[in-house]
């Protein structure tokens, strides 16, 4: 959504909060703080769950992580690797549903092509590293720009992006990684497929009952396509670089901002705000 600046989260409409049924959320830098899942943000997930609101994590993290989160957390599902797939654990059936937006042959071909990107970024931007979670991935390549390495400079990140573009791959920048891939998917297409396959409804039909919260440039497609979006306060440095803004912003950063948003929404559902 284009706007001059995000509104404070306390401006979110009570009517929307009462109709909310699906809460999409980013992971790193949104639910977590400094890489930790905090007690308050985990409790916030349970608070949403106990209110009958489905939580769906939308992340750049790998398939291996997503399997664990879908199975062990109070969530309806996880959309992983920036939209490459979703996992949803059917607890009553003790069965994991896994759906990929591109075929296994496409994923294999893409991974082979990504080896060229890997070789070039390590050679041409020697300060970067491949993300530690790369071995758990199915469809993308994650280049560490902040998680387990000293934060890369802006010109180094731009160099990585130029390499990826020159190799014809798609990419998004998160708060910790530059993720790149081959294939027609992103966070929005992952969300759309999830809604159709799990709810038999289109995104356009469900706009008035869903919200998304994020923290970084790789969430911009969600800010663009969804009517109701929130960012935690640590998005502030990225705002000048965005064309599409979140509609609302929290006062607090990262996990504390996530808990603030959940508390505000649940309070308005109870008409206590």
C-alpha positions in Angstrom: 0.0 0.0 0.0 1.4 3.4 -0.9 1.2 6.0 1.8 3.3 8.9 3.1 4.1 7.2 6.3 2.7 4.3 8.4 0.2 5.0 11.1 0.7 4.1 14.8 -0.6 0.6 15.6 -3.1 2.0 18.0 -4.9 3.5 15.0 -5.9 0.1 13.7 -9.6 -0.2 13.3 -11.6 -2.0 16.0 -13.9 -3.4 13.4 -11.0 -5.0 11.5 -9.6 -6.5 14.8 -12.9 -8.1 15.5 -13.1 -9.7 12.0 -9.4 -10.8 12.0 -9.1 -14.6 11.4 -5.6 -15.1 9.9 -2.4 -13.5 11.2 0.5 -13.8 8.8 3.9 -12.9 10.4 7.5 -12.7 9.4 10.0 -14.5 11.7 13.5 -13.0 12.1 13.5 -9.5 13.5 9.7 -9.6 13.9 9.0 -12.4 16.4 12.6 -12.6 17.4 15.0 -10.2 19.1 18.7 -10.5 18.4 18.1 -14.0 17.1 16.2 -15.2 20.2 12.5 -16.2 20.3 11.4 -14.3 23.4 8.9 -15.5 26.0 6.6 -12.6 25.3 6.4 -13.2 21.6 5.9 -16.9 22.0 3.1 -16.2 24.5 1.6 -13.8 21.9 1.5 -16.7 19.4 -0.4 -18.7 22.0 -2.7 -15.8 22.8 -3.7 -15.6 19.1 -4.2 -19.3 18.9 -6.4 -19.4 22.0 -8.5 -16.6 20.4 -9.1 -18.8 17.4 -6.9 -16.7 15.1 -4.8 -18.8 12.8 -1.1 -17.8 12.8 0.9 -18.4 9.6 4.6 -17.7 9.6 6.0 -16.3 6.3 9.7 -16.4 6.3 12.9 -16.7 4.3 14.1 -19.5 6.6 14.7 -23.0 5.2 12.6 -26.1 4.9 14.2 -27.8 7.8 13.3 -24.9 10.2 9.8 -24.7 8.7 9.1 -28.4 9.3 9.9 -27.9 13.0 7.9 -24.7 13.4 4.8 -26.1 11.6 5.0 -29.2 13.8 5.9 -27.7 17.2 4.5 -24.1 17.4 0.9 -23.0 17.8 0.6 -22.1 14.1 -1.6 -23.1 11.2 1.3 -23.3 8.8 4.6 -21.9 7.6 5.4 -20.4 4.2 9.1 -20.8 3.8 12.1 -19.8 1.6 10.3 -16.6 0.6 7.3 -18.4 -0.8 8.8 -21.6 -2.3 6.5 -23.8 -0.3 4.2 -24.1 2.7 4.1 -26.7 5.4 1.0 -27.3 7.5 0.8 -30.0 10.2 -2.5 -31.7 10.6 -2.4 -32.6 14.3 -5.6 -34.6 14.3 -4.2 -36.8 11.5 -0.5 -36.6 12.7 0.4 -35.7 9.1 2.5 -32.9 7.6 1.1 -31.4 4.4 3.9 -30.1 2.2 3.2 -28.1 -1.0 5.8 -26.6 -3.3 5.1 -23.8 -5.8 7.7 -25.2 -8.2 8.3 -28.9 -9.1 11.1 -31.0 -7.8 12.8 -30.9 -11.1 12.7 -27.1 -11.2 14.1 -27.0 -7.7 16.9 -29.3 -8.7 17.7 -27.3 -11.8 17.6 -24.1 -9.8 20.0 -25.3 -7.1 22.5 -26.3 -9.8 22.3 -22.8 -11.3 22.7 -21.3 -7.8 26.1 -22.9 -7.5 27.3 -20.3 -10.0 25.9 -17.5 -7.9 27.5 -19.0 -4.8 30.9 -19.2 -6.4 30.8 -15.7 -7.7 29.6 -14.0 -4.5 32.2 -15.8 -2.4 34.9 -14.8 -4.9 33.8 -11.3 -5.6 32.5 -10.2 -2.2 35.0 -12.1 0.1 33.5 -10.6 3.3 30.2 -12.4 2.9 29.4 -16.0 3.8 26.8 -18.6 2.8 24.2 -18.7 5.6 24.7 -21.4 8.2 21.2 -22.8 7.5 21.9 -23.4 3.8 22.1 -27.2 4.1 18.4 -27.2 5.2 17.1 -25.4 2.1 15.1 -26.8 -0.8 14.9 -24.0 -3.3 17.0 -21.0 -2.6 20.5 -19.7 -1.7 20.9 -17.6 1.4 23.9 -15.3 1.6 24.7 -14.1 5.2 25.0 -10.3 5.4 24.4 -9.8 9.1 23.6 -13.0 11.0 26.9 -14.8 11.7 29.2 -12.3 10.0 30.0 -8.6 10.7 27.3 -6.5 8.9 28.2 -6.0 5.3 28.5 -2.5 4.0 25.7 -1.2 1.6 28.1 -1.3 -1.4 28.9 -4.9 -0.6 25.2 -5.8 -0.5 24.7 -4.0 -3.8 27.5 -6.0 -5.3 25.9 -9.2 -4.2 22.6 -8.1 -5.7 24.3 -7.1 -9.0 25.8 -10.6 -9.2 22.5 -12.3 -8.6 20.8 -10.1 -11.2 23.5 -10.8 -13.8 22.9 -14.5 -13.3 19.2 -14.0 -13.9 18.0 -15.0 -10.5 15.4 -13.3 -8.2 16.4 -12.0 -4.8 15.1 -10.3 -1.7 17.0 -8.7 1.2 16.0 -9.5 4.7 17.4 -8.2 8.0 20.0 -11.0 8.0 20.3 -12.6 4.5 20.2 -11.9 0.8 18.1 -14.7 -0.5 18.1 -15.6 -4.2 16.4 -18.3 -6.3 15.2 -19.4 -9.7 11.4 -19.9 -10.1 8.1 -18.0 -10.2 7.4 -17.5 -6.5 7.6 -15.0 -3.7 6.0 -14.4 -0.3 2.8 -13.1 -1.9 2.4 -16.1 -4.3 3.1 -18.4 -1.3 0.3 -16.7 0.7 -2.1 -16.9 -2.2 -1.5 -20.6 -2.7 -1.8 -21.3 1.0 -5.2 -19.5 1.2 -6.6 -21.3 -1.9 -5.4 -24.8 -0.8 -6.2 -24.5 2.9 -9.2 -22.3 2.9 -10.6 -22.6 -0.6 -10.6 -18.8 -0.8 -8.7 -16.2 -2.8 -6.6 -13.4 -1.2 -9.0 -10.8 -2.5 -12.0 -12.5 -0.8 -10.1 -12.7 2.6 -8.5 -9.2 2.6 -10.8 -7.9 5.3 -10.0 -10.7 7.7 -6.1 -11.0 7.4 -3.1 -9.1 8.6 0.6 -9.3 8.0 3.5 -8.1 10.2 7.1 -7.8 9.1 10.3 -5.9 9.5 12.4 -5.6 6.4 12.6 -5.0 2.6 11.7 -8.6 1.7 8.3 -7.9 3.2 7.5 -5.2 0.7 5.5 -7.5 -1.6 3.2 -8.2 1.3 2.9 -4.5 2.2 1.9 -3.9 -1.4 -0.7 -6.7 -1.9 -2.4 -6.8 1.5 -4.8 -4.2 2.8 -3.9 -4.5 6.4 -0.2 -4.6 7.2 2.0 -3.8 10.2 5.7 -3.3 10.7 7.7 -3.4 13.9 9.7 -0.3 14.6 13.0 -1.6 13.4 11.8 -1.2 9.8 12.5 2.5 10.2 16.0 2.5 8.5 14.5 0.7 5.4 11.5 3.0 4.9 13.3 5.5 2.6 14.2 2.6 0.3 10.6 1.2 0.1 8.0 2.1 -2.5 5.2 0.3 -0.6 4.8 0.9 3.1 3.1 -1.0 5.9 -0.2 0.7 6.9 0.7 0.6 10.6 3.9 0.6 12.7 4.6 -0.3 16.3 6.3 1.9 18.9 8.6 -1.0 19.9 11.2 -2.9 17.9 11.3 -6.6 16.9 9.8 -9.1 19.4 8.5 -6.3 21.7 6.8 -4.7 18.7 5.2 -8.0 17.7 3.8 -8.4 21.2 2.6 -4.8 21.1 0.8 -5.4 17.9 -0.8 -8.6 19.1 -1.8 -7.0 22.4 -3.4 -4.0 20.6 -5.4 -6.2 18.2 -6.6 -8.5 21.0 -7.6 -5.6 23.2 -9.6 -4.0 20.4 -11.3 -7.3 19.8 -12.5 -7.1 23.4 -13.3 -3.4 23.1 -10.9 -2.5 25.9 -8.7 0.0 24.0 
